[in-house]
Amino acid sequence: MTTKPESRRIRDPPKDAKTKHNAVIIKRAVTSTVHINIKTHM
């Protein structure tokens, strides 16, 4: 499964480290949102 960010990462290797760092931040943000959603649904 290749998403648009994946293909962009493949095209632009120098940004790889920054992309990984951004992915970590996004994952944290998504996790926080998921926790909020779980609280809301409960």
C-alpha positions in Angstrom: 0.0 0.0 0.0 1.6 3.2 -1.2 0.1 6.5 -0.1 0.9 9.9 -1.5 3.3 10.8 1.3 5.1 7.5 0.7 5.7 8.3 -3.0 6.8 11.8 -2.1 9.3 10.3 0.3 10.6 8.0 -2.3 11.0 10.9 -4.8 12.7 13.2 -2.3 15.2 11.1 -0.2 16.9 14.1 1.5 13.6 14.9 3.3 13.3 11.3 4.6 14.5 12.1 8.2 12.2 15.1 8.4 9.3 13.1 7.0 9.8 10.4 9.6 9.9 13.1 12.4 6.7 14.6 11.1 5.1 11.1 10.9 5.9 10.7 14.6 4.3 14.0 15.4 1.2 13.1 13.3 1.0 9.7 15.0 1.0 11.4 18.4 -1.6 13.9 17.3 -3.8 11.1 15.9 -3.3 9.1 19.1 -4.5 12.1 21.2 -7.5 12.5 18.9 -8.4 8.9 19.2 -8.2 9.1 23.0 -10.5 12.1 22.9 -12.9 10.3 20.5 -13.0 7.3 22.8 -13.8 9.5 25.8 -16.5 11.3 23.8 -18.1 8.0 22.6 -18.1 6.6 26.1 
